[in-house]
């Protein structure tokens, strides 16, 4: 078992997913729902993201090859989506739902209705976006055998179980911290996400159009 690979993957996924950093967005999108409904939404959101990343971890290369998509082109497309989300975060519209008036016969029905509204941006591109997808594919390429794939899959599961717990019990933090903190943190986090998005696009463009990247470097030296 490659412990170095496993521990590095754990650290990378925790940094990319950033459970604590997602609390402001989670709060704005679900705080008006009952705790039981929020827990069900948390399971749906994290479960969906986990399944997407699990597929890319174990068969990401085959998925991209099947659709004849280059990883660098994937970075550009993902970066654009992430940038749009970042802009909406900074402007305060990322978590603005047009209609929160939901009625249902059960908590499950209410959770399903809210889940349809928050799939974007929570699942894509927040939890299963270009950063996490690229991360799992890079570590997948380093796996040396079946045991490594199993170990990486378990690490991925642990990260998303932690995320479920953070979302399910975020009210403990929310009730003790002023809303202005979460609003301000969301705006700041939006700027960081924008920078990450641009970085992905630059990497993708630089790989596909190296002349552009080379030209910018030469310009900096003058």
Phi, psi and omega in degrees: 000130183272092184293327178297316179297317182295313181293321178295322179293319178299313180296319181295317182291322177296322180290318182289312182290318176052069185305315182294321181294341181272351182303316180301317180292316178301318181296314183295331185269343186223357187298335181280351180274158178291152181307318180296323178290319180299321179295321178292321177296319179300317179296319180293314183294309182291325178296318178297315179295320180298315181297320179298312182291326179297319178296315181290330178293318185263341183214023183300318181298321180289325179296312180294320179294324180298319179268005179055048180250128177280145182300327180287325174294322177299321178297319181296311181297316179295323179296322179296314178298318180294323179295319178299320178294319180298319179297318179292330177292316181293322181278350177088015181253000184297327184245018181273110179264133183294327184220113178253003180281095185242134178231140180202166181280341183211169177298325180297319179294318178297318180296320180296319180296317180289325179300320180298331182275333186252005177306318172248119017257005187296308179285305179234117016252012185290302186270329180232051182267192183300326180294308181290322179296315179295321180299311182294326180289323178294317179289328177298323180292341180268350181294136184262354182180184182300322181295324178295320178296320178296316181297316179295324178294321178295319178300316179300318179297317180299317180300318183279337170293318176300320180294320176300316180296318179297313180295318185293327184244023179293340181299336178297321178280318184300323182285346183252354182238136181296148181300329180299327179296315181292322178296313179295319180295322179297318179296315180296316179298328178297321178295318179296317179297322178298319179296319178297319180298315179296322179299318178297318181293321178296317179297316180293315180293321180295325180286324182272332179230070185302334180297323179296314181293320179295321179296321180292324178293319178295325178295323180292330182284337183284000000 
